[in-house]
């Protein structure tokens, strides 16, 4: 056979092979598992005064991503449309932290914290993650009255003080954990951060966004990191505000260390340092700018210590509720958890 004919046949074979490869690459794999359907979001104006200017929708997502076309659960979603749609950039998703922060509540409440440019040029979207809020939620009691009765006699506004209270508190919350597991075992096994990241990707697809824009605060930084690892090819931009070490959320994979996430993060030390700094500042600026000031940092610290000692034996009635040692420290925990107050914050 002439060499020209041989070369021609080889070229034809190569062209046919490449065409077959391209064709097969575009074909679905007969053995591949079907992916989850993209939710159909039907937006309606919110009727809640706290969500004025927002739209609401519900999204169906897989209960178990190992069975993406099986049972589904519902996510509650809110959206704020851009003020300048002619210059719209895209959709910005937000998670407020927690875990368990209700995005349908927090995004409307925090709207004023977003820059005018972001509000003007992005659809702002958030949701109640699976297991909480208006989404398919973990419910450990049939009614609120049942929950109140279950925790009767156990401090909830503060924390247990003394050996007897601690023993009772730990026992009751262990029973609470068992009760929640009995009522919600299946759902609890599918409320991981990875599940929530997959939910967010489905919501991204549901709003027609090719790439994800995302802002996460506190725990939301961990969610963002998990999403970026699961779906690196779809990340356009992320703002992770208040980053915490991701491995601390997972307890470094060590189930034998029974510490709360707050203790693993060192929140107790941070709160203590912030409180100490506040007492110093309060003492330095004097009573005119800080009502609790005793005239100096040292005297103000001593005044605070005296107050704690008094509350251990005699609660103080200031309206409702009665202030106890535990309630005061619990309130200060919330006050100093994230930021150091300015002098005068406790002026009342």
Secondary structure by P-SEA (a helix, b strand, c coil): ccaaaaaaaaaaaaaaaaaaaaaaaacccccccccccccccccccccccccccbbbbbbbbbccccccccbbbbbbbbbbcccccccccbbbbbbccccccccccccccccccccaaaaaccbbbbbccccccccccccccccaaaaaaaacccccccccccaaaaaaaaaaaaaaaaaaaaacaaaaacccaaaaaaaaaaaaaaacccccccccccaaaaaaaaaaaacccccccccccccccccccccccccccccccccccaaaaaaaaaaaaaaaaaaaacccccccccccaaaaaaaaaaaaaaaacbbbbcccccccaaaaaaaaaaaacccccccccccc
